[in-house]
Amino acid sequence: MREQFFISLLNPGMGLILAIAFYFLWLHRRSATYALLAAAGYASSALGFLIQDVLPGLPMQLHRIPSNLAFMLTGLFVCAAILSRFRIAVPYRFMAALVAAGMAGQCWFLFVRPDLPVRIAIVSACAGAMLIFTAVRLYRADKPHLLDRLFFGFVIVVAANNLMRGVSAMAMRGELLPHNGLEHTAYWSSVQFSQAMLSIVLALAFMVSVALELIGELRHEAYTDKLSGLLNRRGFEEQAAAALKRCADGGMTATLLVADLDHFKAINDTCGHAVGDQVIADFGHLIRRTVGDGMVAGRIGGEEFAVLMPGTGMATAMAHAERIRRQFARSCRDVLPPRLAASASLGVCVADPGKDLHALIRDADQALYEAKNGGRNRVQPFTAQRPPPPDALSA
């Protein structure tokens, strides 16, 4: 008897511990809404098992109502947590309707036509319907990572487990009907075991998900220039080198655009660094808006930017560069005083076969020097000639 009591504490104890863990995780990471929903799911599961297995029973088996409500709310919160993890809208009304229908069936087959197997089948069917709906939504969502596919597989397994519970309850009808104490049946022991295993798997999946998000954010911070919103030099060189290699392996052309803001020191000295920062941010936004997806753009120096454009030739790159040059002057009219006109000089170079990124940057910098030397505020394609002196771009 004592052993049975301690076994009955397994699921409520585990659920409570995991609920507290996810709640504290959410407190330190408020953007992870799914952590709070997971905490609510584990808390509901703990409450359901506590009422069912540990607390004293009530007359007319009234304790079955709150316990089954807690189990169905567990399904609702778990499905909501998984959908939130994938940033999919949670259909709370649909799920709440399933919970309400399930509770109505529970009351009918508890008080009007008492039937334990049917009550089990109703709870299982409601939870299974939520999980199947969640699986359909996940099937349509992008799942680029292994963890995403594991989540989808987990939902399928849990949905099948819930549906099989209902089928098993109806198949074991003769064994279950005489029992007023469900917690003493072999069926309930199997439910406790499977619930413990699935709870651990779900918790691990969510914990790994949070860890991967943190790693992704740290990586993003390490490779991103916060002011411009573009890659920093380290991030640009890494991603541009990889993109350049893919172009070479696939026999595609690629072009590099290097831009430098003209007279930027005068802007800082005259208007202050806050205005200079705004000019940098505006130029980064302009680059993101102009070059589009598939390009690798970064801020590689104080006021120097670079954009690698895979699959483009000189004509397309020159058109992009000219568009950036023209729009930049217009975008800064409200930021700078009339006596200071914002402008940029740009150099463009096509990647020859076998040319690595550093050689490509060197040639684009030479074209940029020619644009600066030719009067600034212009776009210059690269032509092979002697490299500029090291201090040529200091002006």
N, C-alpha and C positions, 0 to 999 in steps of 0.2 A: 504493500500500500504506500509506504514511504517512497519507494523507488518510483512508483507511478506519479506521485505528487511532484517529485523533482523533474521527471520527464515532462510533465505538463507545464512546468515553468520555462522550458526551453524556448518555445516560440515567443511568448510574451516578453521574456527577458532579452532575447536577441533583438526583437523588434524595438523595444524601448532603447537599448543601447545604440542601435543604428539610427533611430529617429533623432536621438540627442546628437550623434555624430554629424548627421546631415544638417541639423539645425545650426550647429556651431559653424559648419562649413559655409552655410548660407550667410551667417552673420559676418563672416570675414570676406565674403564674395557675393555681394547682393545681386550682381548681374546673373548669377547662376540660379534662375528661378526654379529650375528642375530639382535643385538640391532641397529647396523648401518643400516642393511637392513630394519628393521622395521621403522627406522627414514626416510629412503628414500621412503618407501611405504606410510607412512602418509603424507609426503611432497607432493608426487605425487597426492594423493587423495585430499589434500587441494587445490593444483593448479587446478586440474580438476574441482572441484566444484566452485572455484573462477572464472574461465573462463566461466563456464556454467551459473552461477547464478548471479554473481555480476558485472563483467566487461561488458561494452557495447558490443552488438553484432556487428559482422562485415558483410559487404556485402556478399551475396551469402552464408551466414551461414558459413563463413570460420572459425569462432571460434570453430566450432564443431570438426575440425581436431585436434588442440592441446588439447582440452578437452578430447576427446576420447583416444588420445594417452596417456594422463596422467592417465586415468582410467585403461587402459590396462597395463601400467607400474606399477600401484598400485598392480594389480594382480601378476605381475612378482616378484616384490620385497617382497610382503607378502609371496608368496610360497617359495621364496628363503630363507626368514627369518625362516620360519617354518622348512624347510629341514636342514638349518644350525644349528638350535636349537637341532636337533637330530643327528648332525654330518653326514649327508647324502650329497653326492656330488650333487651340484645344476646343472641341465642340462640347462645352460644358452642358448646354441644354439637352443635347442628345443623350449624354451620359447620365445626367440627372433624371431624365425620363426613364432610362433603363433601371436606375436605382429605385425610382418610385414604383415602376411596374413590378420589380422583383419583390419589394416590400409588401405590395398589395397581394401578390401571390403567396408570400410567406404567411400573412395574416389569415388568408382564406384557408390554406391547408394546415394551419395550426389550430384555429378556433372553430371553423365551420366544418371542414372535412379533414380531420387530422391525418396527415400522410407524410412521414419523415422522408422517404425516398424522393417524393415529388418536391419537397422543400429544398432538398440538396440539389436536385436537378435544376430548380429555378435559379438558385444562387450561382451554380456553375454556368448556366446558360447566359445569365446577365453578364457575368465576368468574361465569359468567352466571347460574347458579342462585342463588348468594349475592346477586347484584345484583337479580334478579327478586324474591326474598324481601324484600329491603330496600325495593324499590319498592312492594310491596304494603303493608308496614308504614307507609311514608311516605304512601301514598294515604289511609290511614285516619286519619292524624294531622292535627291542625289546622295549616294553612299560611297564617296571616294576612298574612305579609309577602311581598314580591316575592322576596327572597332564598330563602325557604322553597320557593317554587314553582320557583325556579331549581335548587335542590338536587334536587328531585324530577325535573325535566327532565334534569339531569346524570346521575342514576342510570339513567334510561331510555336515554339515549344510550350510556352506557358498557356497559350490559347488551346493547344491540343490537350494539355494536362487538365485544364478546367472542363473541357467538353467530355473528356474520358471520365472525370469524376462523376458527372451526371449520369453517364451511361453505366458506370460501375454501380452507382447507387441503385439504379433501377434493376440492374441484373442481380444485385444482392438484396432485393426487396424482402425476400423471406427471412433473411438474417436481421435486417434493420427494423422491420415493422414491430417486433416485440419489444424493442428497446426504448425506454424513456431516456436513458443515459447514453447519448451518442458518443460521449468521450470514452466509453469503455469498449467500443467496437474495434475490430481490426481495421475497418474502413477509416476510422478517425486516426488511428495510429499511422496509417499510410499517408493521410493528409498532413499530419504533423511533420513527418519525415520529409516529404516532397516540398512542403512550404519552407522548411528550414534550408534545404539545399538551394531552392530558387531564390530565397531572400539573400543568401550569401553571394550567389552569382550576380544578381542585380546590383547589389551594393558594390561589388568589385568593378562591375562595368561602369557604374557612375563615378566611382573614385578614379578609375583610369581616365575617364572622360574629362574630369576636372584637371587631372595632371597634364593631359595632352593640351588642354586649352591654355594652361599656365605656360607650358613649354612654348606653344605657338605665340603667345603674347610676348614672352621674353625674347624669342627669336625676332619677332616683328620689331620690338623696341631696339634690339641690337643692330638691325639692318635698315632702320627707317630714320630719316631726318625729320624731326618733329615740326620744324618751322615751315618747310616747303611741302611736307606730306609725301615726298618722294623718297626713294632709297638713298641712304648715305653712300659714301664712296666705297666702303667695304661691301655693302649689299649690292651696289651697282656692279662692281667688278666681278663678284661671284656669279650673279645672275646673268650678266651680259656675256661673260665668258662661256657659260653653259649654253646660252641661246646661240652664240656664234658657232659653237661646236655643232649644235644640232643643224644649223644652216649648212655648215660645211659637209656634214655627213649626208644631208638630204639633197645636196646639190643646189641649194637656194642662195640667192644673193642676200646681202645685208648692208645697211648703211648706218653710219654713226653721225649724229648731229651733236656738236658741242657749241654751247652758247655762253656768252659772258655779258653781264650787264654793264653798259657804258657809264663811266663817271659815277660809279656807285659810291666811292669815297666822298664825293661832293654831296651826294644825297644824305649820307650819314652825318657829315659835318654841318650841313645847312639845316636839315630838318630833324635830326636826332635819330638814334638807333631804333626807336619804336617805329618810325616811318620806314626806315630801311628794312626792318623785319617784315613790315606789311608788304613792301615791294617784293621781297623774296617770296613771301607766301602767295602773293598774287601771281607771280611768274610760275611757281610750282603748280598752282591750280590751272593756269593757262596751258601748261604742258600736258597735264593729265586730261584736260578737256579736248585738246587738239589731236594728240597722237593716237588715242584710243587703246583698246585692248591688244594684247600681244606684243606691245612694245615694252622695253626695259628703260625706265627713266630714273635719273638720280641727280642729286646735288653733290657734285664731286669736289667742290671747293667753296670758298666764302660766297662768291657771286657767280660761280661757274657751274653749269649744268650739262648733262650729257643724256642723249637718248639713242639707244640702239634699236633699229627698226628692221627686224627680220623679214625677209621676203619682199623687200622694197629695193628699187633701183634709185639712181641719182635723181631722175625727174620727180619721182614721188617725194623723196626726201627733201628736195629743194622746195617743192610746193608746201610741205609741212613747215619748213623753216621760215619761208616767206610769210606764211599765215601767222606764225608765232610772232615774228618781228612786227608785223602791222598791228596785230591785236594788242600787243603788249603796251604800245604807246597809248592806245585808247583806254586800256583798263586802268591806267595809273593817273588819269586826268583829275580824278576826285581826291587822290591821295597827295599829289605833289603840287607845289605852287606853280603858277604859269611860267616863271622864269626857269624852272627845271623840267625839261621834257625827258621822260623815261625812254630809253632805247636799248637795244641789244644787238650785239654782233654775233654772227653764227658762222661756223665752219662745218662743211659736210664732206664726208669721205665714204667711198664704197669699199667694202672689204674684198680685197683681192684673194684668190685661192691661196691658202696656207698662211695668211696673215693673222697673227694673234691679236688679242684685244689691246695689249699695250702698244703694239705697232700701229694699230688702227687709231687709238687715241692720239698718238704722236702726230700722225698725218692730219687728223682732224684739227688738232691744236695749231698746226702749221697753217691750215686754211683759215682758222680763226685769227691768227696773227695777221694774215694778209687782209682780212676784213677790217681789223683794227687799224692797220697801217694805211688802208685805203680810205679812211675817213669815218669809220664806225657806222653803226646803224645800217648794216647791210649783211647779205648772205653770200658766202664765198665757197665754191666747190674746191676740193683739193686738186692741185696739180703738182706733180713730182718736181721738186727743186730742193735747194739747200735748206735744211732746217733752220728756223729762226734762232737767234741767240737766246740763252736761258732766261734773261730778264726782259724778253720782248713784251710779255703780257702784263708787266707791272704797271703800265700806264692806266 
